[in-house]
């Protein structure tokens, strides 16, 4: 077992590889682990013992017997730790406690204003996280980590928001440091659409290696999955399609300071403003969705045209990135088939047949939980990477004692 969270690099990499294999939940014997990993029996024995000691692996005796005592099997223990996941939006947040497989054990929707500032919002989210921990019978020491999605650009390496347009007071704020002080657990932060893309991919499309997730709500953004991994770009700004300019809408002002942005024309906020101009009561994406579902012809025409505008930008993305699936999520995606029909109409018309012959354009399957699924996956995948795994190869009690000892040294 790791001592004080240390482990030789080669052993850490081998243990991480073994853990990655067993995380599919299928019980395996030692012989199967040897065959599937290519590691020697002694290496497997050592790494199995390490994972058993940490609680990340459990032993069962349910393998079929070929005569005599049945061989022991080993299976990933998804209940060994839990994750606090939070998906923070402009006017709401969803918090959840998940196990290590991403299964939601409890969740809660909060009404909040991100414009109230980071300390007020993060304190509220942290308090509700503690409440959810209590609800599922777990303590802070059981947390593997905390994942947070924010509705604006985030420098992923530091977890700090960077000039977020709808988040006054958040620019450069040390989100991980503040939340870790409150809950005494590692914190990772990313843009909310990146996490929605990750959550959608891990829970619904894991067999597809190249995917675009588009969130259409108050604003518009996208997350990219490339070779099965989240692609953030060099500064974490990849996927900011909402501020791509539509040349034929060049005179429409956008909140970013430019004009003609996709978001200024096709977002839920833009459609609500247009409906208000036409004498219909609509203040949010939810109001637009309600009008569309009630059969408002004017609303449905606007939604269809918004889909076409979004399709213009996505057609270019399809030519450059060549995804096999485009997933449409966010509040406005609930407006019905008209939005996706508009997107498909333009993408299939303007992209080359080779790029679209196997392309699917679909509504989100993960729905409103996509963000918390992604936040949980981000935490688990970070923790179980070879560079970080050693600190989690102690039992929660041992890790708490080790942390206290280092703090008092």
C-alpha angles and dihedrals in degrees: 000000000000115000116215089347096299129128132163110264094243093049091046091053092048093047091048090051091051091048091050089054097050094045088086086079097238115135114236136186122231089256091054091049090052092049096046098044101035089227121136122259093251092050091049091048092051095047094044089053090050092051092044090052091052092049092240091114129042131196126232134176100216101110115123112266121232091193128316125021113356115245119255119254128206126216136182113263104221090179094061092097138359135223129221109218125187128186107193120195135178095274105007145031136205118212124189143174113220134180121237092275091057096254110150110237095179136349140181137195118225131198110221142139114240086201088068087082137255101282095051094044097043093046090053092048092047093050091051089047090056089049091053091049089055091047092058093042097250133126133219089261089064093062116112087190147302126264122197131187119201129196096238144047113309130190095226096201092061100023090230122139114241118213094321107193098214098035111078113193094018100094108120094353114154097239096169093048094048096048093042089055089055099043105021095229135110113274130206123188133193142158111287095237092052089055093046088053091049093047094048091048097046095047103034114014107028091135091060112082099194121046140154119208115197121196114201113185132105084339135010127246140148141213125211129216111196122181088350094304133101110260111212101167126228095302101022093260099114114129099029092143094148090080098049107119123244103211095210091054096048096133097057110104119228129205089242090069097254128096134238096027118161090238091056090056109031109026125107090254091052093050092047090052091049092050090050089054087054091054098259121126109245126139103160147018088269090059091050090051091049092051091048092050090050089058101254103172093203091052094047091052091051092047092050091050091048087055090053091051091050089047090057091061094040092052088062091046090051091054093049101036105025099209122187093217136026114197120200116207141152130086096299092055086074090067091092138252095318094080095050091041089058091049093048092047093061100033094053091043098050105033124081116264092241090058094047104036092098099019118127122197109195145158118261114275095193090056120180092354095060092097097051091044088055094045090053092047090050091055096045095046091048094048094048096048112112093251094056105026098088094070090057095050091087124079114262090252092051092047091051090051091047091051091050092048092052091047092054095044 
